[in-house]
Amino acid sequence: MVHSGLAAHPTADHLLPPIGGPATRALVSAGMTDLDTVARHSQAELLALHGVGPKAVRILTEALAASGQSLRADG
């Protein structure tokens, strides 16, 4: 069996950090399974998801910064 594409298997440094079950489920339900997909969204978009609060956004922002990325600017 041949696996194609890296997006299907994100590297460990791009996986979602531990942000709690409800927030993780909300992100995965919205199609955000790794930091690369989270970075395509704004803080406001993340906070609009039921289960994602300020603490989860802070943790995600810190993880993105550590990988040289950031959330999309609001607006």
C-alpha positions as CSV (number, residue, x, y, z in Angstrom):
1,M,0.0,0.0,0.0
2,V,1.3,3.4,-1.0
3,H,0.6,6.5,1.2
4,S,0.5,9.7,-0.7
5,G,0.8,13.2,0.7
6,L,2.3,14.5,3.9
7,A,-0.9,16.2,5.0
8,A,-2.4,12.8,5.9
9,H,0.4,12.2,8.3
10,P,1.5,15.5,10.0
11,T,4.9,15.4,11.7
12,A,4.9,15.4,15.5
13,D,5.9,19.1,15.7
14,H,2.8,20.0,13.6
15,L,0.3,17.9,15.5
16,L,-2.3,19.7,17.7
17,P,-0.9,20.4,21.2
18,P,-2.8,19.1,24.3
19,I,-5.7,21.7,24.5
20,G,-8.4,19.5,26.1
21,G,-10.9,17.2,24.7
22,P,-13.7,19.6,23.8
23,A,-11.4,22.0,22.0
24,T,-9.6,19.2,20.2
25,R,-12.9,17.7,19.0
26,A,-14.1,21.1,17.9
27,L,-11.0,21.7,15.8
28,V,-11.1,18.2,14.3
29,S,-14.8,18.5,13.5
30,A,-14.0,21.8,11.7
31,G,-11.2,20.0,9.7
32,M,-8.3,21.4,11.7
33,T,-6.2,18.3,12.4
34,D,-2.7,19.9,12.6
35,L,-1.0,23.3,13.2
36,D,-0.8,24.0,9.5
37,T,-4.6,24.0,9.1
38,V,-5.1,25.9,12.4
39,A,-2.7,28.6,11.0
40,R,-5.2,29.3,8.2
41,H,-7.7,30.6,10.7
42,S,-8.0,33.7,12.8
43,Q,-8.4,33.9,16.6
44,A,-12.0,35.0,16.1
45,E,-12.7,32.0,14.0
46,L,-11.3,29.7,16.5
47,L,-13.1,31.3,19.4
48,A,-16.4,31.0,17.5
49,L,-16.1,27.2,17.7
50,H,-18.1,25.7,20.5
51,G,-15.5,24.1,22.9
52,V,-12.6,26.4,22.0
53,G,-11.8,29.1,24.6
54,P,-9.1,31.6,25.3
55,K,-6.9,29.1,27.0
56,A,-6.9,26.7,24.0
57,V,-6.2,29.7,21.6
58,R,-3.3,30.7,23.8
59,I,-1.8,27.2,23.7
60,L,-2.3,27.0,20.0
61,T,-0.8,30.4,19.4
62,E,2.3,29.4,21.5
63,A,2.6,26.1,19.5
64,L,2.3,27.9,16.2
65,A,5.0,30.4,17.3
66,A,7.3,27.6,18.3
67,S,6.9,26.2,14.8
68,G,7.5,29.6,13.1
69,Q,3.8,30.1,12.3
70,S,1.0,32.3,13.5
71,L,-2.8,32.6,13.3
72,R,-4.2,34.4,10.3
73,A,-4.9,38.1,11.1
74,D,-8.4,39.0,12.1
75,G,-10.2,41.1,9.5
